[in-house]
Amino acid sequence: MKMKPAAKFSWTDSAFASVWLIFLVFSIVSLATDDMPNLQRTFGFVFLIMFALMYPIANGYLASWPEGAVGKRVAFWWAVLCIPIVGFSIFVSPLFSYVFFPYMFAITVFTLRGPVRLWLAAILVAACTIFALL
């Protein structure tokens, strides 16, 4: 696996990404105040915690993103794991579609290279739109 030079965790990139997590406040308020079953509320908080941990860690490793075929496989599996998190979280609250979309779109566009990122970004836009309309 070919890695970019100086493949290590960047605290600066992670801290910069963490600033954007302030927008999760809308989801936290929604989960805390909406009338929903406790199981649904619990799943909502689990999704938020998973995402809040994943986002700064992923951004901290942007400098060590693998190149070539390995990078494409990593991006593919990232999409396979993250898009369903967004999809399932929509059933907790439709607001999640609007909250998670900018984060997912940013990571997709910043981490991928070439035409792959355009296709994955288009799939992400379509998936979030469909989930928001459900």
ROSE-4610 file (N, C-alpha, C; in Angstrom, 1 decimal, always signed):
// ROSE-4610
residu = [M/M/M/K/K/K/M/M/M/K/K/K/P/P/P/A/A/A/A/A/A/K/K/K/F/F/F/S/S/S/W/W/W/T/T/T/D/D/D/S/S/S/A/A/A/F/F/F/A/A/A/S/S/S/V/V/V/W/W/W/L/L/L/I/I/I/F/F/F/L/L/L/V/V/V/F/F/F/S/S/S/I/I/I/V/V/V/S/S/S/L/L/L/A/A/A/T/T/T/D/D/D/D/D/D/M/M/M/P/P/P/N/N/N/L/L/L/Q/Q/Q/R/R/R/T/T/T/F/F/F/G/G/G/F/F/F/V/V/V/F/F/F/L/L/L/I/I/I/M/M/M/F/F/F/A/A/A/L/L/L/M/M/M/Y/Y/Y/P/P/P/I/I/I/A/A/A/N/N/N/G/G/G/Y/Y/Y/L/L/L/A/A/A/S/S/S/W/W/W/P/P/P/E/E/E/G/G/G/A/A/A/V/V/V/G/G/G/K/K/K/R/R/R/V/V/V/A/A/A/F/F/F/W/W/W/W/W/W/A/A/A/V/V/V/L/L/L/C/C/C/I/I/I/P/P/P/I/I/I/V/V/V/G/G/G/F/F/F/S/S/S/I/I/I/F/F/F/V/V/V/S/S/S/P/P/P/L/L/L/F/F/F/S/S/S/Y/Y/Y/V/V/V/F/F/F/F/F/F/P/P/P/Y/Y/Y/M/M/M/F/F/F/A/A/A/I/I/I/T/T/T/V/V/V/F/F/F/T/T/T/L/L/L/R/R/R/G/G/G/P/P/P/V/V/V/R/R/R/L/L/L/W/W/W/L/L/L/A/A/A/A/A/A/I/I/I/L/L/L/V/V/V/A/A/A/A/A/A/C/C/C/T/T/T/I/I/I/F/F/F/A/A/A/L/L/L/L/L/L]
num = [1/1/1/2/2/2/3/3/3/4/4/4/5/5/5/6/6/6/7/7/7/8/8/8/9/9/9/10/10/10/11/11/11/12/12/12/13/13/13/14/14/14/15/15/15/16/16/16/17/17/17/18/18/18/19/19/19/20/20/20/21/21/21/22/22/22/23/23/23/24/24/24/25/25/25/26/26/26/27/27/27/28/28/28/29/29/29/30/30/30/31/31/31/32/32/32/33/33/33/34/34/34/35/35/35/36/36/36/37/37/37/38/38/38/39/39/39/40/40/40/41/41/41/42/42/42/43/43/43/44/44/44/45/45/45/46/46/46/47/47/47/48/48/48/49/49/49/50/50/50/51/51/51/52/52/52/53/53/53/54/54/54/55/55/55/56/56/56/57/57/57/58/58/58/59/59/59/60/60/60/61/61/61/62/62/62/63/63/63/64/64/64/65/65/65/66/66/66/67/67/67/68/68/68/69/69/69/70/70/70/71/71/71/72/72/72/73/73/73/74/74/74/75/75/75/76/76/76/77/77/77/78/78/78/79/79/79/80/80/80/81/81/81/82/82/82/83/83/83/84/84/84/85/85/85/86/86/86/87/87/87/88/88/88/89/89/89/90/90/90/91/91/91/92/92/92/93/93/93/94/94/94/95/95/95/96/96/96/97/97/97/98/98/98/99/99/99/100/100/100/101/101/101/102/102/102/103/103/103/104/104/104/105/105/105/106/106/106/107/107/107/108/108/108/109/109/109/110/110/110/111/111/111/112/112/112/113/113/113/114/114/114/115/115/115/116/116/116/117/117/117/118/118/118/119/119/119/120/120/120/121/121/121/122/122/122/123/123/123/124/124/124/125/125/125/126/126/126/127/127/127/128/128/128/129/129/129/130/130/130/131/131/131/132/132/132/133/133/133/134/134/134]
x = [+0.8/+0.0/+0.9/+0.7/+1.5/+0.8/+1.5/+1.0/+1.6/+0.9/+1.5/+2.6/+3.6/+4.7/+4.1/+4.8/+4.4/+3.0/+2.8/+1.5/+1.3/+0.7/+0.4/-0.8/-1.3/-2.5/-2.2/-3.0/-2.9/-3.9/-3.4/-4.3/-4.9/-4.2/-4.7/-5.9/-5.8/-6.9/-8.1/-7.8/-8.9/-9.6/-8.8/-9.4/-10.2/-9.7/-10.5/-11.8/-11.8/-13.0/-14.0/-13.4/-14.3/-15.1/-14.6/-15.4/-16.7/-16.8/-18.0/-19.1/-18.6/-19.6/-20.6/-20.3/-21.3/-22.7/-22.7/-24.0/-24.8/-24.2/-24.9/-25.8/-25.7/-26.6/-28.0/-28.3/-29.7/-30.3/-29.5/-29.9/-30.1/-29.2/-29.3/-30.5/-30.8/-32.0/-33.3/-33.2/-34.4/-34.6/-33.5/-33.7/-34.2/-33.7/-34.1/-35.5/-36.0/-37.3/-38.5/-38.2/-39.3/-39.9/-41.2/-41.9/-41.7/-40.9/-40.5/-40.3/-40.4/-40.2/-38.7/-38.5/-37.1/-36.1/-36.6/-35.7/-35.2/-36.1/-35.8/-34.8/-35.1/-34.2/-32.8/-32.7/-31.5/-30.7/-31.3/-30.7/-30.1/-30.9/-30.5/-29.2/-29.2/-27.9/-26.8/-27.0/-25.9/-25.4/-26.2/-25.8/-25.0/-25.5/-24.7/-23.4/-23.3/-22.0/-21.0/-21.5/-20.7/-20.2/-21.0/-20.6/-19.7/-20.0/-19.1/-17.7/-17.6/-16.2/-15.6/-16.3/-15.8/-15.3/-16.0/-15.7/-14.3/-14.0/-12.6/-11.5/-11.8/-10.7/-10.4/-11.5/-11.3/-10.5/-10.9/-10.2/-8.7/-8.5/-7.1/-6.2/-6.7/-5.9/-6.0/-6.5/-6.6/-5.2/-4.2/-2.8/-2.3/-2.8/-2.3/-3.2/-4.1/-5.0/-4.3/-4.5/-3.8/-4.1/-3.1/-3.2/-3.5/-4.0/-4.2/-5.4/-5.3/-6.4/-6.8/-5.8/-6.1/-7.0/-6.6/-7.4/-8.8/-9.0/-10.4/-11.2/-10.5/-11.2/-11.5/-10.6/-10.9/-12.1/-12.1/-13.3/-14.6/-14.5/-15.7/-16.3/-15.4/-15.9/-16.3/-15.7/-16.1/-17.6/-17.9/-19.2/-20.2/-19.7/-20.6/-21.0/-20.1/-20.4/-21.1/-20.7/-21.3/-22.6/-22.9/-24.2/-25.3/-25.1/-26.2/-26.4/-25.3/-25.5/-26.5/-26.2/-27.1/-28.5/-28.6/-29.9/-30.7/-30.1/-30.8/-31.2/-30.3/-30.6/-31.8/-32.1/-33.3/-34.5/-34.6/-35.8/-35.9/-34.8/-34.9/-35.5/-35.0/-35.5/-35.1/-36.1/-35.8/-34.8/-34.7/-33.7/-32.3/-32.0/-30.7/-30.2/-31.1/-30.7/-30.0/-30.5/-30.0/-28.7/-28.7/-27.5/-26.3/-26.5/-25.4/-24.9/-25.8/-25.4/-24.2/-24.1/-22.9/-21.6/-21.6/-20.4/-20.0/-21.0/-20.7/-20.2/-20.8/-20.5/-19.0/-18.7/-17.4/-16.3/-16.5/-15.5/-15.4/-16.5/-16.4/-15.6/-15.9/-15.2/-13.8/-13.4/-12.1/-11.1/-11.7/-10.8/-10.6/-11.6/-11.5/-10.8/-10.3/-9.6/-10.3/-10.2/-10.7/-12.2/-12.7/-14.1/-14.8/-14.1/-14.8/-15.5/-14.9/-15.6/-16.8/-16.9/-18.1/-19.2/-18.9/-20.0/-20.5/-19.5/-19.9/-20.7/-20.3/-21.0/-22.4/-22.6/-23.9/-24.8/-24.2/-25.0/-25.4/-24.4/-24.7/-25.9/-25.8/-26.9/-28.2/-28.2/-29.5/-30.0/-29.1/-29.5/-30.1/-29.4/-29.9/-31.2/-31.4/-32.6/-33.8/-33.5/-34.6/-34.9/-33.9/-34.1/-34.9/-34.6/-35.3/-36.8/-37.1/-38.5/-39.3/-38.7/-39.4/-40.3]
y = [-1.2/+0.0/+1.2/+2.1/+3.3/+4.4/+5.0/+6.0/+7.4/+8.4/+9.7/+10.0/+10.8/+11.1/+11.7/+11.4/+11.9/+11.4/+10.1/+9.6/+9.5/+10.5/+10.5/+11.3/+11.2/+11.9/+13.4/+14.3/+15.7/+16.3/+16.7/+17.3/+18.6/+19.3/+20.6/+20.3/+19.4/+19.0/+18.5/+17.7/+17.2/+18.3/+19.2/+20.3/+21.2/+21.5/+22.3/+21.6/+20.3/+19.6/+19.6/+19.5/+19.5/+20.7/+21.9/+23.1/+23.0/+22.3/+22.1/+21.3/+20.5/+19.7/+20.5/+21.8/+22.7/+22.6/+22.3/+22.2/+20.9/+20.0/+18.9/+19.3/+20.5/+21.0/+20.9/+21.2/+21.1/+19.7/+18.7/+17.3/+17.0/+17.4/+17.1/+17.7/+19.0/+19.7/+18.9/+18.5/+17.8/+16.5/+15.7/+14.5/+14.7/+15.7/+15.9/+16.4/+17.2/+17.8/+17.2/+16.4/+15.8/+14.7/+14.5/+13.4/+12.1/+11.2/+10.0/+8.9/+7.7/+6.5/+6.6/+6.0/+6.0/+5.3/+4.2/+3.4/+4.3/+5.0/+5.9/+7.0/+7.5/+8.6/+8.0/+6.8/+6.1/+5.9/+5.4/+5.2/+6.5/+7.6/+8.9/+9.3/+9.2/+9.6/+8.7/+7.4/+6.5/+7.0/+7.3/+7.8/+9.1/+10.0/+11.2/+11.0/+10.1/+9.9/+9.2/+8.2/+7.6/+8.6/+9.4/+10.4/+11.5/+11.9/+12.9/+12.4/+11.1/+10.5/+10.3/+9.8/+9.5/+10.7/+11.8/+12.9/+13.6/+13.9/+14.5/+13.5/+12.2/+11.2/+11.1/+11.0/+10.9/+12.1/+13.3/+14.5/+14.5/+14.0/+14.0/+13.1/+12.1/+11.2/+11.6/+12.7/+13.1/+13.1/+13.5/+13.6/+12.2/+11.2/+9.8/+9.0/+9.6/+8.9/+8.1/+6.8/+6.0/+6.4/+6.2/+6.6/+5.4/+5.6/+4.6/+3.7/+2.4/+1.5/+1.3/+1.3/+1.2/+2.4/+3.6/+4.7/+4.7/+4.1/+3.9/+2.9/+1.8/+0.8/+1.4/+2.2/+2.8/+3.7/+4.5/+5.5/+4.7/+3.6/+2.8/+2.3/+1.7/+1.1/+2.2/+3.4/+4.5/+4.8/+4.9/+5.2/+4.1/+2.8/+1.7/+1.7/+2.2/+2.3/+3.6/+4.7/+6.0/+6.3/+6.0/+6.4/+5.6/+4.3/+3.7/+4.3/+4.8/+5.5/+6.7/+7.5/+8.6/+8.1/+7.0/+6.5/+6.0/+5.2/+4.7/+5.8/+6.8/+7.9/+8.7/+8.7/+9.5/+9.0/+7.7/+7.1/+7.5/+8.0/+8.6/+10.0/+10.8/+12.2/+12.6/+13.1/+13.6/+14.8/+15.5/+16.5/+16.0/+14.8/+14.2/+14.3/+14.2/+14.3/+15.6/+16.7/+18.0/+18.2/+17.6/+17.8/+17.1/+15.8/+15.0/+15.2/+15.7/+15.9/+16.7/+17.9/+18.7/+18.1/+17.3/+16.6/+15.5/+14.7/+13.6/+14.1/+15.2/+15.7/+16.3/+17.0/+17.6/+16.5/+15.4/+14.4/+13.7/+13.5/+12.8/+13.7/+14.9/+15.8/+16.0/+16.2/+16.5/+15.2/+14.0/+12.9/+12.1/+12.2/+11.4/+12.2/+11.5/+12.1/+11.7/+12.6/+12.3/+12.2/+11.5/+11.4/+10.6/+9.7/+8.9/+9.8/+10.9/+11.8/+12.4/+12.7/+13.3/+12.3/+11.0/+10.0/+9.8/+9.6/+9.4/+10.5/+11.8/+12.9/+13.0/+12.6/+12.6/+11.5/+10.4/+9.3/+9.8/+10.5/+11.0/+12.0/+12.9/+13.9/+13.2/+12.2/+11.5/+10.7/+10.0/+9.3/+10.1/+11.3/+12.1/+12.8/+13.1/+13.7/+12.7/+11.4/+10.4/+10.1/+10.0/+9.8/+10.9/+12.1/+13.3/+13.3/+12.8/+12.8/+11.7/+10.7/+9.6/+10.0]
z = [+0.0/+0.0/+0.0/-1.0/-1.1/-0.3/+0.6/+1.5/+1.1/+1.4/+1.2/+2.2/+1.9/+2.9/+4.2/+5.3/+6.6/+7.0/+6.8/+7.1/+8.7/+9.2/+10.7/+11.0/+12.2/+12.6/+12.8/+12.2/+12.3/+13.3/+14.5/+15.5/+15.0/+14.1/+13.6/+12.7/+11.8/+10.9/+11.7/+12.7/+13.5/+14.3/+14.9/+15.6/+14.7/+13.5/+12.6/+12.2/+12.0/+11.7/+12.9/+14.1/+15.3/+15.5/+15.0/+15.1/+14.4/+13.3/+12.6/+13.3/+14.3/+15.1/+15.9/+16.0/+16.7/+16.0/+14.8/+14.1/+14.5/+15.2/+15.8/+16.9/+17.4/+18.5/+18.1/+16.8/+16.3/+16.5/+16.2/+16.3/+17.8/+18.6/+20.0/+20.6/+20.3/+20.8/+20.3/+19.0/+18.4/+19.1/+19.4/+20.1/+21.5/+22.1/+23.5/+23.7/+22.7/+22.9/+22.1/+21.0/+20.2/+21.0/+20.7/+21.3/+20.5/+21.0/+20.3/+21.3/+20.9/+21.8/+22.3/+23.5/+24.0/+23.2/+22.5/+21.7/+20.5/+19.9/+18.8/+19.2/+20.4/+20.9/+21.2/+21.7/+22.0/+20.7/+19.7/+18.4/+17.9/+18.0/+17.6/+18.2/+19.5/+20.3/+19.9/+19.7/+19.2/+17.9/+16.9/+15.6/+15.8/+16.6/+16.8/+17.4/+18.4/+19.0/+18.0/+17.3/+16.3/+15.3/+14.8/+13.8/+14.4/+15.7/+16.3/+16.6/+16.8/+16.9/+15.6/+14.6/+13.3/+12.5/+12.6/+11.8/+12.1/+13.3/+13.5/+13.3/+13.6/+13.4/+11.9/+11.1/+9.7/+9.1/+9.6/+9.1/+9.6/+10.8/+11.3/+10.4/+9.7/+8.9/+7.4/+7.0/+5.6/+5.0/+5.7/+5.1/+4.9/+5.5/+5.3/+4.4/+3.7/+2.8/+1.8/+1.6/+0.6/-0.8/-1.6/-3.0/-3.9/-5.1/-6.1/-5.8/-6.1/-6.0/-4.5/-3.6/-2.2/-1.7/-2.2/-1.8/-2.3/-3.5/-4.0/-3.2/-2.8/-2.0/-0.6/+0.0/+1.3/+1.1/+0.1/-0.2/-0.4/-1.1/-1.4/-0.1/+0.8/+2.0/+3.0/+2.9/+3.7/+3.4/+2.1/+1.6/+2.0/+1.9/+2.2/+3.7/+4.6/+6.0/+6.4/+5.8/+6.3/+5.7/+4.4/+3.8/+4.6/+4.9/+5.7/+7.1/+7.7/+9.0/+8.8/+7.7/+7.5/+7.2/+6.3/+5.9/+7.1/+8.0/+9.1/+10.1/+10.2/+11.2/+10.7/+9.5/+9.0/+9.6/+9.9/+10.6/+12.0/+12.6/+13.9/+13.8/+12.9/+12.7/+11.3/+10.6/+9.2/+9.2/+10.4/+10.5/+10.3/+10.6/+10.5/+9.0/+8.1/+6.7/+6.4/+6.9/+6.7/+7.5/+8.7/+9.6/+9.1/+8.7/+8.3/+6.9/+6.0/+4.6/+4.4/+5.0/+4.7/+5.1/+6.3/+6.7/+5.7/+5.4/+4.4/+3.1/+2.6/+1.3/+1.4/+2.5/+2.6/+2.7/+3.5/+3.5/+2.2/+1.5/+0.2/-0.8/-0.9/-1.9/-1.5/-0.2/+0.2/+0.1/+0.4/+0.5/-0.8/-1.7/-2.9/-4.0/-5.0/-6.1/-7.4/-8.4/-9.7/-9.8/-10.9/-11.2/-10.1/-9.4/-8.3/-7.4/-7.0/-6.0/-6.5/-7.8/-8.4/-8.4/-8.7/-8.7/-7.3/-6.4/-5.0/-4.4/-4.7/-4.3/-4.8/-6.1/-6.7/-6.0/-5.7/-5.1/-3.7/-3.0/-1.7/-1.7/-2.7/-2.8/-3.0/-3.9/-4.2/-3.0/-2.3/-1.1/+0.0/+0.3/+1.3/+0.9/-0.4/-0.8/-0.7/-1.1/-1.0/+0.4/+1.3/+2.7/+3.4/+2.9/+3.5/+3.1/+1.9/+1.4/+2.0/+2.6/+3.2/+4.4]
